[in-house]
Amino acid sequence: MNERSRWILHIKELRVAHDVSIFEAEKIALADLAWQRWVGRQIATDERCRRMALRHIRDHGDAALIGHDGTRLFVR
């Protein structure tokens, strides 16, 4: 199983365990430093992940879990 599949499975498991939305599950997942680092690397190096991160920022505005400083994206 690749890392992207592990991330998706982890989010699904968190949603079920905590009965929360995708956004809340992502928030819980990103409290783990290892996942936070992985997401940071992905949004910096994978164009598909970068596009998803930009969409997340557009959809969630100030509440977004991802921030940007010019062209650099980072996990908040």
C-alpha positions, 0 to 999 in steps of 0.5 A, spaced: 500 500 500 502 506 498 503 512 502 497 516 499 492 510 500 495 509 507 493 517 508 486 516 505 485 509 509 487 513 515 482 519 514 476 514 513 478 510 519 478 517 523 471 519 520 468 512 523 472 512 530 470 519 531 464 520 527 466 526 524 467 530 517 473 529 512 475 536 515 475 534 522 478 527 520 484 531 517 485 536 523 485 530 527 490 526 523 495 533 522 495 533 529 500 527 528 507 530 527 509 524 522 503 525 518 504 533 518 511 532 515 508 527 510 503 532 508 508 537 508 512 533 503 507 531 499 504 538 497 511 541 496 513 535 491 507 532 488 503 537 483 496 533 484 497 534 492 499 541 491 492 542 487 488 539 492 491 543 497 490 549 494 483 547 493 482 546 500 485 553 502 479 556 497 474 551 500 476 553 507 479 560 507 481 562 514 480 555 517 484 551 512 489 546 515 494 548 509 497 555 509 501 559 503 506 564 503 507 566 496 508 560 492 510 556 498 504 551 501 505 549 508 501 545 514 498 550 519 
